[in-house]
Amino acid sequence: MMLKPTVRSLTAALLSLAFALLPLQNSQAEIQMLDRVVAVVDNKVVAQSDLDQRMAEVGHRLQQRGIPMPPRDVLQKQILDQLIAETLQLGMAERYGVVVPDEEVNNAAANIIQSNNMDQATFFEALAREGTTVNEFRENLRRQITMQHISQGLVTRRIRVTEQEISNFLKSADAQVWASPDYHLGHILIALPGSPSAEGITAAEEKAQSLYEQLSGGANFAEAAINHSSGPSALEGGDLGWRKSSELPTLFANVAATLKAGEVSKPQRSQAGFHILKLFEKREQNKEIVNQTRARHILIKTSEIVDDALAKSRLEDIRQQILDGEDFDSLAKQHSEDIGSRMQGGDLGWASPGMFTPAFEQVMNQSNIDDVSEPFRSQFGWHILQVTGRRAEDFTEEALRARARNMLMSRRFEDEMQVWLQELRDEAFIEIKI
């Protein structure tokens, strides 16, 4: 029994990747694992066994979806590139000290189980039938969450959205019709290197144009994506799933608005390369009320001197002082290591869903107003928080600007992600041994 893909959102994006990593057949256990190094990535290696296992997993998924297998050398290159990119991201996460706690893995696993309409026992039985142990599933999921955290943290940091840009956007026709439609898109990227030559640009453009003509003539989009795309969804047949127009890169949103269902776009150039989109389906959305939360927190970061146990212990002491009547505001100014909120007594202002990391947002959403949380860990360190208010806002100026900022950042994220990954590759020592 195949497990269906999970829903979108922050969790969904990484959970679909988690499924892509799961061993899917008992017969795969019979594959002979070779201890041969196929790639060296800085101080880490990609083993032949990793490549073989991923080849088998992807092959099985393509077979289940009825998509023809590409030539072995094409599939092997795609998968090796994917493994190298994952190794680079995990190495960066290790360098930044990103640790995914068990609680976050448990919550992500629960979301997968719920999205597959199963109880836990049935889900684990399905994993066992597909040759996957619970521990393998959890560790694959932990790796995907780790990569999601490091990419979200570092790529978002590279994106700057000014107040003037927000104001200009809010005056646009797009902002006037805020209930933007959802698109189900397919994507093919013919990538360009970091500093492409004129010849390289021409070759990529010609390849993209040739693919467009083939696809316009009825060629299978998923097969073309697997064989030729360098995009993150290539091994999923280029399927991006359902995305709101407001969450798509600007280029994609503009092109999608011009397409009819089943239509393929002409190649479109961006910094990352040439993009071809196919519109599978479109659906309109109604306005949504924004449920906002106002919270304040105290952050203690870990370091070589302050480990997890000490950071947690300090916050337990601070929390007890607050429960005994000490002022949260004053203690935050004295102890919090969040420079951005410390002088405001830890106040984070009114926040819409998705503005904070999953670990922080989960505790915030589960907390009652005025309660002080137990210490918990996020990718930034250890926190305690206190929710000071909640409200439902329908397009107030404050909520509108916050949502506009998130939209503009989301539109730039995907393209910036590809540029960041290319920079990681350019700066790393990579030796391919096959």
C-alpha positions in Angstrom: 0.0 0.0 0.0 1.5 3.3 -1.0 1.2 6.2 1.4 -0.4 9.3 -0.1 1.5 12.7 -0.2 0.8 14.9 2.8 -0.7 18.4 2.8 1.2 21.6 2.0 2.6 24.2 4.4 5.9 24.3 6.2 5.5 20.7 7.4 4.1 19.4 4.1 7.0 20.6 2.0 9.5 18.7 4.1 7.2 15.7 4.7 6.8 15.0 1.0 10.6 14.9 0.9 10.6 12.5 3.8 8.4 10.1 1.9 10.8 10.4 -1.0 13.5 9.0 1.2 11.6 6.0 2.6 12.6 2.5 1.4 9.5 1.2 -0.3 10.0 -2.5 -1.0 11.1 -5.5 1.1 13.1 -6.6 -2.0 15.3 -3.5 -1.5 16.7 -5.2 1.6 18.2 -7.7 -0.7 20.3 -5.1 -2.5 23.9 -5.6 -1.8 25.3 -2.5 -0.1 28.7 -1.5 -1.4 31.1 0.4 0.8 32.4 2.4 -2.1 32.6 6.1 -2.0 30.9 7.7 -5.0 31.3 11.4 -4.0 33.4 13.4 -1.5 31.6 16.5 -0.3 34.0 18.6 1.9 34.7 16.3 4.8 31.8 14.0 4.2 31.1 11.2 1.7 28.2 9.8 -0.3 28.4 6.0 -0.4 27.4 3.7 -3.2 24.9 2.1 -0.9 23.2 5.5 -0.4 23.0 6.0 -4.2 21.7 2.4 -4.8 19.0 2.7 -2.2 17.8 6.1 -3.5 17.8 4.7 -7.0 15.6 1.8 -5.9 13.2 4.1 -4.0 12.8 6.5 -6.9 12.4 3.7 -9.4 9.7 2.1 -7.3 7.8 5.4 -7.0 8.0 6.0 -10.7 6.7 2.6 -11.4 3.8 3.1 -9.0 2.9 6.3 -10.8 3.2 4.8 -14.2 6.0 7.1 -15.3 8.6 5.5 -17.6 12.1 5.1 -16.1 14.7 7.5 -17.6 18.0 6.1 -18.8 20.0 4.8 -15.8 22.8 7.3 -16.3 20.3 10.2 -16.3 18.6 9.0 -13.2 21.9 8.3 -11.4 23.1 11.9 -12.1 19.8 13.4 -10.9 19.9 11.4 -7.7 23.7 11.9 -7.0 23.1 15.7 -7.4 20.3 15.4 -4.9 22.4 13.5 -2.4 25.2 16.0 -2.8 22.8 18.9 -2.1 21.4 17.2 0.9 24.9 16.5 2.2 25.9 20.2 1.8 22.7 21.3 3.7 23.2 18.8 6.5 26.8 19.9 6.8 25.8 23.5 7.1 23.2 22.6 9.7 25.9 20.8 11.7 28.1 23.9 11.5 25.3 26.1 12.8 24.4 23.6 15.6 20.8 22.9 14.3 19.3 20.2 16.4 15.8 18.8 15.8 14.3 17.7 19.1 12.3 14.4 19.4 9.1 16.4 20.1 9.3 18.1 16.7 9.9 14.8 14.9 7.0 13.3 16.8 4.7 16.1 15.8 5.8 15.9 12.1 5.2 12.1 12.1 1.7 12.6 13.7 0.9 15.1 10.8 1.9 12.4 8.3 -0.2 9.8 9.9 -3.2 12.1 10.1 -2.8 13.2 6.5 -2.9 9.5 5.4 -6.1 9.0 7.4 -4.5 6.2 9.5 -4.0 5.5 13.2 -0.5 5.0 14.4 -0.6 1.2 14.5 -1.9 1.0 10.9 0.6 3.4 9.7 3.5 1.5 11.2 2.2 -1.7 9.8 2.2 0.0 6.3 5.8 1.0 6.8 6.8 -2.5 7.8 5.1 -3.9 4.7 7.2 -1.5 2.6 10.4 -2.5 4.2 10.9 0.5 6.5 11.4 0.4 10.3 10.0 3.1 12.5 13.5 4.2 13.4 14.5 4.6 9.8 11.3 6.6 9.1 12.0 8.9 12.1 15.7 9.5 11.2 14.8 10.2 7.5 12.2 12.7 8.8 14.7 14.3 11.2 17.1 14.8 8.4 14.5 16.5 6.2 13.4 18.8 9.1 17.0 19.7 9.7 17.5 20.6 6.0 14.3 22.6 6.1 15.4 24.6 9.1 18.8 25.5 7.9 17.6 26.4 4.4 14.7 28.5 5.8 17.0 30.2 8.3 19.8 31.1 5.9 17.9 31.8 2.7 15.3 34.0 4.5 18.2 36.0 5.9 19.3 36.8 2.4 15.9 38.3 1.4 15.2 41.9 2.2 11.7 43.4 1.9 11.5 47.2 2.6 8.5 49.0 3.9 8.3 50.9 0.6 8.1 47.6 -1.3 5.2 46.5 0.9 3.4 49.8 0.3 3.9 49.5 -3.4 2.6 46.0 -3.4 -0.5 47.0 -1.4 -1.3 49.5 -4.1 -1.1 46.9 -6.8 -4.0 45.2 -8.4 -2.8 41.8 -7.0 -3.2 43.2 -3.4 -6.6 44.6 -4.1 -7.8 41.1 -4.9 -6.3 39.4 -1.9 -8.1 36.1 -2.2 -5.6 34.8 -4.8 -6.3 31.5 -6.6 -4.5 28.2 -6.0 -2.5 26.6 -8.8 -1.5 23.0 -9.2 1.7 23.4 -11.3 4.4 21.3 -12.9 7.9 22.8 -13.2 11.0 22.1 -15.2 14.2 24.0 -14.6 17.1 24.1 -17.1 19.6 25.5 -14.7 22.5 27.9 -15.3 25.7 27.9 -13.3 26.7 30.7 -11.0 28.5 32.7 -13.7 27.3 31.4 -17.0 29.0 32.1 -20.3 27.2 33.4 -23.3 27.5 30.0 -24.9 26.1 28.3 -21.8 23.1 30.6 -21.7 22.4 30.0 -25.4 22.7 26.2 -24.9 20.3 26.2 -21.9 17.8 28.4 -23.8 17.9 26.1 -26.8 17.4 23.1 -24.7 14.4 24.7 -22.9 12.9 25.8 -26.2 13.2 22.3 -27.6 11.6 20.8 -24.5 8.7 23.3 -24.7 8.1 22.3 -28.3 8.0 18.7 -27.4 5.7 19.3 -24.4 3.4 21.4 -26.6 3.2 18.5 -29.0 2.0 16.2 -26.3 5.2 14.8 -24.7 4.8 13.5 -21.1 5.6 16.3 -18.7 6.6 14.1 -15.7 9.0 12.1 -17.9 10.6 15.2 -19.3 11.0 16.7 -15.8 12.7 13.5 -14.5 15.1 13.4 -17.5 15.9 17.0 -17.8 14.9 19.3 -14.9 17.3 20.5 -12.2 14.5 21.8 -10.1 13.8 20.5 -6.5 10.7 18.6 -7.7 12.4 16.9 -10.7 12.2 13.4 -9.2 8.5 13.9 -8.5 7.9 14.5 -12.2 8.2 18.3 -11.6 5.0 18.3 -9.6 4.9 21.4 -7.3 1.6 20.4 -5.8 -1.1 23.1 -4.9 0.3 26.6 -4.2 -1.5 29.8 -3.6 -0.6 32.5 -6.2 0.7 34.6 -3.3 3.1 31.9 -2.3 4.6 31.3 -5.7 7.8 33.1 -7.0 6.7 36.2 -8.8 7.8 34.7 -12.2 5.6 31.6 -11.6 2.6 33.6 -10.4 2.7 35.9 -13.4 3.0 33.0 -15.8 0.4 30.8 -14.1 -2.2 33.6 -14.4 -1.9 33.4 -18.2 -2.2 29.6 -18.5 -5.3 27.5 -19.1 -5.6 24.0 -17.5 -3.3 21.6 -19.4 -1.3 24.4 -21.0 2.5 24.6 -21.0 4.3 27.9 -20.8 7.1 29.1 -23.0 10.6 29.0 -21.3 11.0 31.9 -18.8 14.4 33.2 -17.7 15.4 33.9 -14.1 18.7 34.0 -12.3 18.5 30.3 -11.6 17.9 29.3 -15.3 15.0 28.7 -17.7 11.7 27.6 -16.3 8.8 25.7 -18.0 5.5 25.5 -16.2 2.4 23.4 -16.8 -0.9 24.3 -15.3 -2.7 21.1 -14.2 -5.6 22.7 -12.3 -6.7 26.1 -10.8 -9.1 26.9 -8.0 -10.3 30.2 -6.5 -9.9 31.0 -2.8 -12.0 33.1 -0.5 -10.8 35.6 2.1 -9.5 34.2 5.3 -9.5 35.6 8.8 -6.0 36.0 10.2 -5.8 34.6 13.7 -2.9 36.6 15.3 -1.1 35.9 18.6 1.0 38.3 20.7 3.7 36.8 22.8 6.9 37.6 24.6 9.8 35.3 25.3 13.2 34.9 26.9 15.9 33.2 24.9 19.1 31.6 26.2 21.4 30.4 23.4 23.7 27.4 23.7 27.4 27.6 23.1 30.6 25.8 24.1 30.2 27.2 27.6 26.4 27.0 27.9 25.1 23.5 27.0 21.4 22.4 26.7 21.2 21.4 30.3 22.5 24.7 31.6 20.4 26.8 29.3 17.3 24.9 30.3 18.2 25.1 34.0 18.6 28.9 33.8 15.2 29.3 32.2 13.6 27.1 34.8 15.0 29.4 37.5 13.7 32.5 35.6 10.3 30.9 35.0 10.0 30.2 38.7 10.9 33.9 39.5 8.0 35.0 37.2 5.6 32.5 38.8 6.7 34.0 42.2 5.7 37.5 41.1 8.8 38.9 39.3 8.1 41.0 36.2 8.5 39.2 32.9 9.5 42.4 31.1 12.3 43.1 33.6 13.7 39.6 33.5 13.6 39.5 29.7 15.7 42.7 29.6 18.2 41.2 32.0 18.5 37.7 30.6 17.2 37.3 27.1 19.7 36.9 24.3 17.3 37.8 21.6 18.6 41.2 20.6 15.6 42.0 18.6 13.1 41.7 21.4 15.1 42.0 24.6 14.7 45.8 25.1 11.0 45.5 24.5 10.8 43.1 27.4 10.8 40.1 25.1 7.7 41.3 23.3 7.4 39.9 19.7 4.4 42.0 18.7 1.3 40.6 16.9 2.2 37.6 14.7 0.4 35.8 12.0 0.7 32.0 11.5 4.0 31.0 9.9 6.1 33.9 11.2 8.0 31.8 13.8 9.8 28.5 13.6 7.5 25.4 14.0 8.9 24.6 17.5 8.2 28.1 18.8 4.8 28.4 17.1 3.6 25.0 18.4 4.3 26.0 22.0 2.8 29.4 21.5 -0.4 28.0 20.0 -0.8 25.5 22.9 -0.3 28.1 25.6 -3.1 29.8 27.4 -3.0 33.6 27.7 -0.8 34.7 30.6 0.6 31.2 31.3 4.4 31.0 31.2 5.6 27.9 29.2 8.0 25.3 30.4 11.5 25.7 28.8 11.6 24.4 25.2 14.2 24.2 22.4 14.1 25.7 18.9 16.9 26.0 16.3 17.9 29.3 18.0 18.3 28.0 21.6 16.1 27.6 24.6 13.0 29.7 25.3 10.2 30.3 27.7 7.3 32.3 26.4 4.1 33.9 27.6 1.1 34.6 25.3 -0.3 38.1 26.1 -3.2 38.2 23.7 -5.0 36.7 20.7 -7.2 38.3 18.1 -8.9 37.5 14.7 -8.2 40.2 12.2 -9.8 40.7 8.8 -7.5 42.9 6.8 -6.5 45.5 9.3 -3.5 47.6 8.1 -1.1 45.9 10.5 -2.2 42.3 9.5 -2.3 43.3 5.9 1.3 44.6 5.9 2.5 41.5 7.8 0.9 39.2 5.3 2.2 41.3 2.4 5.8 41.0 3.8 5.4 37.2 4.1 4.0 37.0 0.6 6.9 39.0 -0.9 9.5 36.9 0.9 7.8 33.7 -0.1 7.8 34.8 -3.8 11.5 35.3 -3.7 12.4 32.3 -1.5 12.3 29.5 -4.1 14.6 31.2 -6.6 16.9 32.4 -3.8 17.0 28.8 -2.5 18.3 27.6 -5.8 20.9 30.3 -6.0 22.0 29.5 -2.4 22.4 25.8 -3.2 24.4 26.6 -6.3 26.7 28.8 -4.1 27.1 26.0 -1.6 28.3 23.8 -4.5 30.6 26.4 -5.9 32.3 27.0 -2.5 32.5 23.3 -1.5 35.1 20.7 -2.3 33.2 18.1 -4.4 34.8 15.1 -6.0 32.7 12.7 -8.1 34.2 9.2 -8.1 31.9 7.6 -10.7 
